[in-house]
Amino acid sequence: MYYPRLRDLREDKDLTQTQLVEILNMHKTTYTNYEQGKREIPFSLAIKLAQFYNVSLDYIAGLIQEPKPLHDPKNR
């Protein structure tokens, strides 16, 4: 169940759905359906969100409980 994580990540960044969909360049209804679990999120969007929020895909997918950073600044 990935959709609660999507909302939590967005709210942690203090973003409204309207602000986020403008950043993602997509329709608000489509994104709302992802957060509510009415539509399955495309893998390409999951990757984009993982990069945007700097968390692993495992966290977004609900496979792990703690968000692991996607990018480790020490490895750059």
TITI-204294 format. One record per residue (C-alpha): residue in one letter; x, y, z. Coordinates in Angstrom, 1 decimal. Each point is the difference from the previous one (the first is absolute). Example, Ala and Ser with C-alpha at 12.3 -4.5 7.8 and 13.67 -1.06 7.14 Angstrom:
<sites>
<site type="a" east="12.3" north="-4.5" up="7.8"/>
<site type="s" east="1.4" north="3.4" up="-0.7"/>
</sites>
This chain:
<sites>
<site type="m" east="0.0" north="0.0" up="0.0"/>
<site type="y" east="2.0" north="2.9" up="-1.3"/>
<site type="y" east="-2.7" north="2.8" up="-0.1"/>
<site type="p" east="0.2" north="1.0" up="3.7"/>
<site type="r" east="3.7" north="0.6" up="-0.4"/>
<site type="l" east="-0.6" north="2.3" up="-3.0"/>
<site type="r" east="-2.2" north="2.2" up="2.1"/>
<site type="d" east="2.4" north="-0.1" up="3.0"/>
<site type="l" east="3.0" north="0.9" up="-2.2"/>
<site type="r" east="-1.8" north="2.8" up="-1.6"/>
<site type="e" east="-1.2" north="1.4" up="3.3"/>
<site type="d" east="3.5" north="-0.3" up="1.5"/>
<site type="k" east="1.2" north="2.3" up="-2.8"/>
<site type="d" east="-2.9" north="2.4" up="0.9"/>
<site type="l" east="-1.4" north="-0.3" up="-3.5"/>
<site type="t" east="-3.7" north="0.0" up="-1.0"/>
<site type="q" east="-1.1" north="-2.4" up="-2.7"/>
<site type="t" east="-0.4" north="3.0" up="-2.3"/>
<site type="q" east="3.6" north="1.1" up="0.5"/>
<site type="l" east="1.3" north="-3.5" up="-0.5"/>
<site type="v" east="-2.0" north="-0.6" up="-3.2"/>
<site type="e" east="1.4" north="3.2" up="-1.4"/>
<site type="i" east="3.5" north="-1.2" up="0.7"/>
<site type="l" east="-0.8" north="-3.4" up="-1.6"/>
<site type="n" east="-1.9" north="1.6" up="-2.9"/>
<site type="m" east="-3.0" north="-2.3" up="0.4"/>
<site type="h" east="-3.8" north="0.2" up="0.7"/>
<site type="k" east="-1.0" north="0.3" up="3.7"/>
<site type="t" east="-2.7" north="-2.6" up="-0.4"/>
<site type="t" east="2.5" north="-2.5" up="-1.2"/>
<site type="y" east="2.3" north="0.6" up="2.9"/>
<site type="t" east="-2.8" north="0.0" up="2.5"/>
<site type="n" east="-1.0" north="-3.4" up="-1.2"/>
<site type="y" east="3.6" north="-1.3" up="0.7"/>
<site type="e" east="-0.1" north="1.4" up="3.5"/>
<site type="q" east="-3.4" north="-1.5" up="0.7"/>
<site type="g" east="1.0" north="-3.4" up="-1.5"/>
<site type="k" east="-2.6" north="0.2" up="-2.8"/>
<site type="r" east="2.6" north="-0.3" up="-2.6"/>
<site type="e" east="3.3" north="-1.9" up="-0.1"/>
<site type="i" east="2.9" north="2.3" up="-0.2"/>
<site type="p" east="2.1" north="-0.4" up="-3.2"/>
<site type="f" east="3.6" north="-1.2" up="0.7"/>
<site type="s" east="1.4" north="3.0" up="-1.8"/>
<site type="l" east="-1.9" north="2.4" up="2.3"/>
<site type="a" east="1.1" north="-2.0" up="3.1"/>
<site type="i" east="3.6" north="0.5" up="-1.1"/>
<site type="k" east="-0.5" north="3.7" up="-0.6"/>
<site type="l" east="-1.6" north="0.3" up="3.5"/>
<site type="a" east="2.8" north="-2.0" up="1.7"/>
<site type="q" east="2.5" north="2.4" up="-1.6"/>
<site type="f" east="-2.0" north="3.1" up="0.9"/>
<site type="y" east="-0.4" north="-1.1" up="3.7"/>
<site type="n" east="3.4" north="-1.7" up="0.1"/>
<site type="v" east="-1.4" north="-3.3" up="1.4"/>
<site type="s" east="0.4" north="-3.5" up="-1.3"/>
<site type="l" east="-2.7" north="-1.7" up="-2.1"/>
<site type="d" east="-0.2" north="-2.6" up="2.7"/>
<site type="y" east="-1.3" north="2.7" up="2.4"/>
<site type="i" east="-2.6" north="1.3" up="-2.5"/>
<site type="a" east="-1.1" north="-3.6" up="-0.7"/>
<site type="g" east="-0.4" north="-0.7" up="3.7"/>
<site type="l" east="2.6" north="-2.7" up="0.1"/>
<site type="i" east="2.1" north="1.7" up="2.7"/>
<site type="q" east="-1.2" north="2.2" up="2.9"/>
<site type="e" east="2.8" north="2.6" up="0.2"/>
<site type="p" east="0.7" north="2.2" up="-3.0"/>
<site type="k" east="3.5" north="-0.6" up="-1.3"/>
<site type="p" east="1.6" north="2.8" up="-2.0"/>
<site type="l" east="0.2" north="-0.6" up="-3.7"/>
<site type="h" east="3.2" north="2.0" up="-0.2"/>
<site type="d" east="2.8" north="-0.2" up="2.6"/>
<site type="p" east="1.9" north="3.3" up="-0.2"/>
<site type="k" east="3.2" north="-1.9" up="1.0"/>
<site type="n" east="-0.2" north="-2.1" up="-3.1"/>
<site type="r" east="0.0" north="3.0" up="-2.5"/>
</sites>
